[in-house]
Amino acid sequence: MILRGVILTGSNPVLTTNIINYKQMKKMLLILAVTCMFSCSDDEQQQDCNCDRVTEANTFNIVGTPQSPAMNYYTVYTTRNECSGEIKQKTYTTTVSTSSPKVGQCR
C-alpha cells in the first residue's frame, strides 16, 4: 500500500510517497507486544518479611504405646526468610497429619 502526503514548503507543495512494508510492521508490532507483555507482567510476588517460607520438609511418624496409642507426626523442615534470606531448620510435632508443614507454606 502506498500512502501519499503533501508537505507544504513555502509556496510550493511537495508530493511525497512513503511505502510501508507490512511484514516489517507486523514484526515490529509483535516485538512491541511481547516486550510490553513481559515488562508489564505482575508475576513478582510482594515480599513478606514476617514469612519464613518452607523450602524442605521431612515428616515421619511414631506409633504410641499401648497405654498412649496416639500417633505422633514429627516434621523436620527448613525455612528461608523472604526478605533477609536467612535459612533456619525447625521441628514440629503434632497428632494431626494434615497440620504438618508443607513446602511453600509460610511458617
N, C-alpha and C positions, 0 to 999 in steps of 0.2 A: 504494500500500500504506500502511496506517496502522499505526503502532507505538504501542502503549499501554503506559504505565508507571505505577507507583504511587509517589508521593512521600510519605513519612511526615513529617508536620509535627505534631509533638507527639502528641496523641491522635487527631486526625482525619486519616485518609489522604485524599489528594487525587488524583483520577484525571486524568492529563494525556494529551493527544493530540498527537502530532507527525506531520506529514505530510512524507514525503520525496519530493522531486521527482527522479525518476530521470534526467531529461535533464540537470539541473544536476549531479547526482552523476557521471554519465558524463563530462561536460565537465571537472569538477574533477579526476577521476582521470586523464583524458587529459592535462591540463595538468601534473599532478604527474609522470606517467610521462615525458613529453617533457622536462621540466625535469631530472629525475633522470638521464635517458639522456645529455643533453648535459653536465651538470655532472659526471657520473661517468665520462665517456669518457677513454680513455687515449691520445688522439691526439698528445699532446705527446711529442716525442722528447727524450730526455735529451741535453743538450749535451755535446759532447766538445771540450774546449779545445785539444786537440792536433790537431784536424781542420781543415784548410783545404779547404772544400767547393768543388768546381769548379762555377762558375756559367756559364762560357762556354768553348768550346774550338774552335779552328780548326786543322785538320790539312791539310797539303799534302805532296806527295812530290816527290823529285828523283831521276831515274834516274841511276845511276852511269855512269862512263866505261867504255870497252871494257876497260881494264886492271883496273878495280874495278867489276864490273857490279851490285853490291848496290844495292838501292833503299833510300834513307833516307826516313823519315817524320818530318817536323818538326811540332810542335804548339806553338802559342802559346795559352796558356789563362789564365783569370782565376779566382782563388780568393777566398773570403771566409771568414774565421775565424768559427766559430760562437759563440764567447764574446765576443771583442773587436770583431767586426765589421770588422776590418782587411781591406782588399782589396789583393791583390797580383797582378801579371802575371808569369807564369813561362813558360819554354820547356822543351821536352822533345824529345829526338831518339832515334829507335830504328830498327831494321831490321825489326821485327815490328809490323805494323799494329794488331794486337789489343791491344797493350800501351800504346797512346796514351791519354792522359787523356780521360775521358768526363764529360759533365755529370752531377753528382750524386755523383761519387766523392770520397772523402777523399784528399787528397794532402799 
